[in-house]
Amino acid sequence: MLYQLYELNYSSAQPLRFFAQALQSALNSPFMPGGQSEMGRLMNAAAEMVERGTRRFGKPAFGLLKTRIAGETVPVVDEIVLSKPFCQLRHFKRAIERDDPRVLIVAPLSGHHATLLRGTVEALLPHHDCYITDWVDAKIVPERQGPFNLDDYVAYVIEFLRFLGPDTHVLAVCQPAVPVLAAVSLLAASNDPVQPPTMTLMGGPIDTRAAPTAVTKLAETRPLPWFEHTVIDRVPFNYPGAGRRVYPGFVQLTGFMQMNLDRHLNAHMKLFDHLVRGDGESAAATTRFYDEYLSVMDLPAEFYLQTVKTVFQDHALPRGVMRVNGELIEPQAIRKTALLTVEGELDDISAPGQTLAAHALCSGLKPHQKFNAFQKGVGHYGIFNGRRWRNEILPVVRGWIRQHDKGHAEVPKSDLIRIVPPLAAA
């Protein structure tokens, strides 16, 4: 009934939204007396808040049409190079010939679209050949395509690495840290030639026992049937994926919002104030963030439930009992893939210690093949977006990749902004 109530509430709110849009149009008209008066701006701001509060935010575009390399503006083409039922592999092709390291960015399948990593890709583009996993909203995947679970996720990562070929570095942000580590472990166990030179895990739940959070406690204190009966529903008939069992994106968004409700309320109060005062620049910055943040997607129920059980309840990976399609996952088999982990001091989703746990699991690596970057003063999103990411974390990631990339010696020294020394995990 979750989805039906959600659809009913949305439909019921549309007359109010249409009225708010009409009021905005009238107040913004040059022929409207008093439209720009204090009362007019107040009414206009209130109408915009109502319109945004009753709107559905569709999937945003990446919008990465150019980058700057060595001081020159270079066009970028966003192209799909491999399409699967539940994921599209995107390539941000730069209109320049450079032998830069190739990087597969594995985006989280956790409710938000891969465009949440726009800032991550944008910062990497000048020095890397970037690909990203653009996961498909489960509600638009026809049920005839079958289920999709955590094992399938691992298989997708392996297929993408094989498609891109040897010497492809892999970078996982948040949720995919576990399946990416599993995928690299399987490749190492079979001595596959496409084992990535480096694996960067950023703010991921490798071992949630290391630093419990509100997210991990909820998963540990509720039995799996509770999740299945409480937050899983079927896609309504008006979507291509009608009948598919999903974890709705609006449920995930509600949980995220409740974790920092005061912060979101304050942000919207400030947005209203900016609109009333006519501070368009400040208002635009807030609306850009929430246009992205409020755009959510559904997750396949099988994937969500298996992730809850495997990662958050059974702690299967750190306990050494995780299996993917029957194969035991053995991170100690990894010997050719250098490991970089990134953690944020204020991360309240994957708290410090959870990602660091990967170093103990990858016992087959030598000290110079491991490094942990601990960033003070940033929360979960600050690890991969924003000023601290660009100025402090990115140089570490870029340096680590170049240090372990076979072709980095051919890259001009001016591009080697910072090379991380071969230090043991902190």
Secondary structure as the mmCIF struct_conf table of DSSP 4:
data_model
#
loop_
_struct_conf.conf_type_id
_struct_conf.id
_struct_conf.beg_label_comp_id
_struct_conf.beg_label_asym_id
_struct_conf.beg_label_seq_id
_struct_conf.end_label_comp_id
_struct_conf.end_label_asym_id
_struct_conf.end_label_seq_id
HELX_RH_AL_P HELX_RH_AL_P1 LEU A 2 ASN A 28
BEND BEND1 SER A 29 SER A 29
TURN_TY1_P TURN_TY1_P1 PRO A 30 PHE A 31
BEND BEND2 MET A 32 MET A 32
TURN_TY1_P TURN_TY1_P2 PRO A 33 GLN A 36
BEND BEND3 SER A 37 SER A 37
HELX_RH_AL_P HELX_RH_AL_P2 GLU A 38 GLY A 53
TURN_TY1_P TURN_TY1_P3 THR A 54 THR A 54
HELX_LH_PP_P HELX_LH_PP_P1 GLY A 58 ALA A 61
STRN STRN1 LYS A 66 ILE A 69
TURN_TY1_P TURN_TY1_P4 ALA A 70 GLY A 71
STRN STRN2 GLU A 72 LYS A 84
TURN_TY1_P TURN_TY1_P5 PRO A 85 PHE A 86
STRN STRN3 CYS A 87 ARG A 94
BEND BEND4 ALA A 95 ILE A 96
HELX_LH_PP_P HELX_LH_PP_P2 ASP A 100 PRO A 101
STRN STRN4 ARG A 102 VAL A 106
BEND BEND5 SER A 110 GLY A 111
STRN STRN5 HIS A 112 HIS A 112
HELX_RH_3T_P HELX_RH_3T_P1 ALA A 114 LEU A 117
HELX_RH_AL_P HELX_RH_AL_P3 ARG A 118 LEU A 124
HELX_RH_3T_P HELX_RH_3T_P2 LEU A 125 HIS A 127
BEND BEND6 HIS A 128 HIS A 128
STRN STRN6 ASP A 129 TRP A 135
HELX_LH_PP_P HELX_LH_PP_P3 VAL A 136 ASP A 137
HELX_RH_3T_P HELX_RH_3T_P3 ALA A 138 ILE A 140
BEND BEND7 VAL A 141 VAL A 141
HELX_RH_3T_P HELX_RH_3T_P4 GLU A 143 GLN A 145
HELX_RH_AL_P HELX_RH_AL_P4 LEU A 150 LEU A 164
BEND BEND8 PRO A 166 ASP A 167
STRN STRN7 THR A 168 VAL A 173
BEND BEND9 CYS A 174 CYS A 174
TURN_TY1_P TURN_TY1_P6 GLN A 175 PRO A 176
HELX_RH_AL_P HELX_RH_AL_P5 ALA A 177 ALA A 189
TURN_TY1_P TURN_TY1_P7 SER A 190 ASN A 191
TURN_TY1_P TURN_TY1_P8 PRO A 193 VAL A 194
BEND BEND10 PRO A 197 PRO A 197
STRN STRN8 THR A 198 MET A 202
BEND BEND11 GLY A 203 GLY A 203
BEND BEND12 ILE A 206 ILE A 206
HELX_RH_3T_P HELX_RH_3T_P5 THR A 208 ALA A 210
BEND BEND13 ALA A 211 ALA A 211
HELX_RH_AL_P HELX_RH_AL_P6 ALA A 214 THR A 221
BEND BEND14 ARG A 222 ARG A 222
HELX_RH_AL_P HELX_RH_AL_P7 LEU A 224 THR A 230
TURN_TY1_P TURN_TY1_P9 VAL A 231 VAL A 231
STRN STRN9 ASP A 233 ARG A 234
HELX_LH_PP_P HELX_LH_PP_P4 VAL A 235 PRO A 236
TURN_TY1_P TURN_TY1_P10 PHE A 237 ASN A 238
BEND BEND15 TYR A 239 TYR A 239
TURN_TY1_P TURN_TY1_P11 PRO A 240 GLY A 243
STRN STRN10 ARG A 245 TYR A 247
HELX_RH_AL_P HELX_RH_AL_P8 GLY A 249 MET A 259
TURN_TY1_P TURN_TY1_P12 ASN A 260 ASN A 260
HELX_RH_AL_P HELX_RH_AL_P9 LEU A 261 ARG A 277
TURN_TY1_P TURN_TY1_P13 GLY A 278 GLY A 278
HELX_RH_AL_P HELX_RH_AL_P10 GLY A 280 TYR A 293
TURN_TY1_P TURN_TY1_P14 LEU A 294 LEU A 294
STRN STRN11 VAL A 296 VAL A 296
STRN STRN12 LEU A 299 PRO A 300
HELX_RH_AL_P HELX_RH_AL_P11 ALA A 301 THR A 307
HELX_RH_PI_P HELX_RH_PI_P1 VAL A 308 GLN A 313
BEND BEND16 ASP A 314 ASP A 314
TURN_TY1_P TURN_TY1_P15 ALA A 316 GLY A 320
STRN STRN13 ARG A 323 VAL A 324
TURN_TY1_P TURN_TY1_P16 ASN A 325 GLY A 326
STRN STRN14 GLU A 327 LEU A 328
HELX_LH_PP_P HELX_LH_PP_P5 ILE A 329 ILE A 329
HELX_RH_3T_P HELX_RH_3T_P6 PRO A 331 ALA A 333
BEND BEND17 LYS A 336 THR A 337
STRN STRN15 ALA A 338 GLY A 344
TURN_TY1_P TURN_TY1_P17 GLU A 345 LEU A 346
BEND BEND18 ASP A 348 SER A 350
TURN_TY1_P TURN_TY1_P18 PRO A 352 ALA A 357
HELX_RH_AL_P HELX_RH_AL_P12 ALA A 358 LEU A 361
TURN_TY1_P TURN_TY1_P19 SER A 363 GLY A 364
BEND BEND19 LEU A 365 LEU A 365
HELX_RH_3T_P HELX_RH_3T_P7 PRO A 367 GLN A 369
STRN STRN16 LYS A 370 GLN A 375
TURN_TY1_P TURN_TY1_P20 LYS A 376 GLY A 377
TURN_TY1_P TURN_TY1_P21 HIS A 380 HIS A 380
HELX_RH_3T_P HELX_RH_3T_P8 TYR A 381 ILE A 383
TURN_TY1_P TURN_TY1_P22 PHE A 384 PHE A 384
BEND BEND20 ASN A 385 GLY A 386
HELX_RH_AL_P HELX_RH_AL_P13 ARG A 387 ARG A 388
HELX_RH_PI_P HELX_RH_PI_P2 TRP A 389 ILE A 393
HELX_RH_AL_P HELX_RH_AL_P14 LEU A 394 GLN A 403
TURN_TY1_P TURN_TY1_P23 HIS A 404 HIS A 404
TURN_TY1_P TURN_TY1_P24 LYS A 406 GLY A 407
HELX_RH_3T_P HELX_RH_3T_P9 HIS A 408 GLU A 410
BEND BEND21 VAL A 411 VAL A 411
HELX_RH_3T_P HELX_RH_3T_P10 LYS A 413 ASP A 415
HELX_LH_PP_P HELX_LH_PP_P6 LEU A 423 ALA A 425
#
